[in-house]
Amino acid sequence: MSRKKRRLKQTKHITQSLQKPNSIEDIELMQQKLEIEKNLLIEKGLSSNDPYTLLTTQKYLESSKKEDDSFIKSFLFDPDISSLNTNNYKISTKVVSYETLRRMSRTPIIKTIIGTRVDQVATFADPSNDDQEKGWKIRKKRSIFSTENKISTEEKKKVEYITKFIQNGGTTENKWDFESLEEYIRALALDSLTFDQMCMECANNQRGKLVQFYPVDASTIRLVDQSNPEAFKNWKKVQGYYPKYVQIWREQIYTAYYPWEMTFGIRNKTTDILANGYGISELEDMISIVTWMLFGMQYNGNFFSQGSNPKGFFTMKGKMSPSALNDFKQMWRNTIVGVQNSHKIPVIGGEDVQWINMQNSNKDMEFNQWLEFLIAIGCSIFRIDPSECGFNLQKASNVFGQDGQKERLQHSQAKGLVPILKLIQRMFTKYVVERLDEDYEFVFTGINIEDQKVAIEIDKTKIEAGVMSLEDGFKKWSGREFNPEKDTILNTVYTQQLQMKQFGGDSDMESQDIDMEQEEEEENPFQKALVDYLNKK
């Protein structure tokens, strides 16, 4: 059938469906059909190679999206802050600047905490087909009521294409500009834990098709002040949208991004209108904690660099002349101060020598409990167990009882690691995978291994108690019906039952006993012949 005939047939079908509606249901069906036809034409127009068709479709989308299409009446951002958004983007209301947050993240203790979590996130950077193994995979979206796991050959090809796209950082042309997905994930996780912003640019070709994605320094990305009409005077609408994000450099806008061109992932979302749309980093809540950490470390460090720690010293009684006092000060600096002179005992000349002890207690110089307290607070804010970072705190083993280590690690990963993975998962699904095919999603594997073990134990108990059949459990975990001819079940009860069926079972044994009794009741022909022969004689 030619293209012209196909169009005439489609037009005739639509025209017939629009004639003489007989009920409200018919009208609703007509509206649904028209909406589907409109969406198909828009999708076809956006993917067209004809410049005129592409331009016409974009103009329609721009004209169809109204300026006042929002029905929300509440304040989402502080209206008083709008007067401060002088550069057409929303200023960040963070307690400290982005550069200060970056310097805070590089302090030894905080760097250890953040680096440990980034390393844990990076272990999921490799693709995996096993749900129990750490990694990620592309799968087709499923309904919450569907248990079907079958995948066709065409769907396998789509999964392979999307997987290679992510592994290469985009199309195959970008392969040599891309090192590894692990580096991207590390950069995204580091920015998220430092600024609570996860930004990644999604580059498109001239047709609007996604061809590359790349992490961007989150400290340079800001939100466009959409309440200010002046913010859009230099930008045009594309597909009905103005730019939503901008990159700044030295307080000036460098480039603008439309909603599908830049991710802006926030873990600690808040309804606080004073936040001005930005996230709240853990480091913003740790300003005092980090300051005390630095003071404690500097205080102890100064003890070794410019302090003295003698066991005591000898002195003489009586008055001391200024020259002798200056000699004493000079001798003290040359003999006692510094690490090289540690534990040396000075001797001062005089007639009456007296020993003065200076080390009754060393508790004032330890600060051990204070530093442990600060480390524990810092780890709790980042939702990570101190033992994961190599901090062996004395009282940490008593938190969860005898099984403290295992329980603490599970608690730490559930509270701190999983939210970061979930954010990366949502971001890749929305901005990368759905751009390639909206029926598929990006998911991490091997996250809830312990939870699956518990669920399997519960189902096992149900099967043993008789409230669930083995076939129902098999279908739940495999996604298909049980086939006794092909599926091998390594279960003792099932194996015994199968063996009994193979050997006939109880009913067959009873039938065999009945047959034997019937054979015994029947007359033996050889015995009958022998009896007849004896009777003739």
ABEGO torsion letter per residue (X at the ends): XBAAAAAAAAAAAAAAAABGBABAAAAAAAAAAAAAAAAAAAAAAAABABAAAAAAAAAAAAAABBAAABABABBABBAAAAAABAAGBBBBABABBAAAAAAAAABAAAAAAAAAAAAAAAAAABBBABAABBEBBBBBBBBAABABABBBAAAAAAAAAAAAAAAAGEBAAAAAABABAAAAAAAAAAAAAAAGBBBBBBBBBAAGBBABBBBBBAAABBBBBAABAAAAAABBBBGGBBBABBBBBGGBBABBBBAAABBBBBABBBABAAAGGBBBBAAAAAAAAAAAAAAAAAAAAAAAAABBBBAEBBBBBEBBBAAAAAAAAAAAAAAABEAAABGBBBBBBEABBBBBBABABAAAAAGAAAAAAAAAAAAAAAGBBAAAAGBBBAAAAAAAEAAAAAAAAAAAAAAAAAAAAAAAAAAAAAAAAAAABAABBBBBBGABAAAAAAAAAAAAAAAAAGABBAAAAAAAAAGBBBBAAABBBBBAAAAAAAAAAAAGEAAAAAAAAAAAAAAAABBBAAAAAAAAAAAAX
